[in-house]
Amino acid sequence: MSHNHPASKAEAIHDAIEHFQEEHHHVPDPHEKARLVSNTIREWEHDEVEEKHSADKSA
């Protein structure tokens, strides 16, 4: 997944599913989609925390 930080979790999930489809040439099955959603949310939230810490340090 790219490190361009999407503005919302929904956008991040949408991007992850699109990337999966391009890479694997099929729509993710329910288990694949659940894994994608879980991993994407975890990464998105981690990036949010890092951005807030960076902003706090520069303030």
Backbone hydrogen bonds, N-H to C=O, Kabsch-Sander energy under -0.5 kcal/mol:
donor,donor_aa,acceptor,acceptor_aa,energy
5,H,3,H,-0.7
12,A,8,S,-2.0
13,I,9,K,-2.7
14,H,10,A,-2.6
15,D,11,E,-2.5
16,A,12,A,-2.3
17,I,13,I,-2.4
18,E,14,H,-2.4
19,H,15,D,-2.6
20,F,16,A,-2.3
21,Q,17,I,-2.4
22,E,18,E,-2.2
23,E,19,H,-2.5
24,H,20,F,-3.1
25,H,21,Q,-1.7
33,K,29,D,-3.0
34,A,30,P,-2.3
35,R,31,H,-2.1
36,L,32,E,-2.7
37,V,33,K,-2.9
38,S,34,A,-2.4
39,N,35,R,-2.8
40,T,36,L,-2.7
41,I,37,V,-2.5
42,R,38,S,-2.2
43,E,39,N,-2.6
44,W,40,T,-2.8
45,E,41,I,-2.8
46,H,42,R,-2.1
47,D,43,E,-2.5
48,E,44,W,-2.2
49,V,45,E,-2.2
50,E,46,H,-2.4
51,E,47,D,-2.5
52,K,48,E,-2.2
53,H,49,V,-2.5
54,S,50,E,-2.4
55,A,51,E,-2.3
56,D,52,K,-2.3
57,K,53,H,-2.2
58,S,54,S,-1.9
59,A,55,A,-0.9
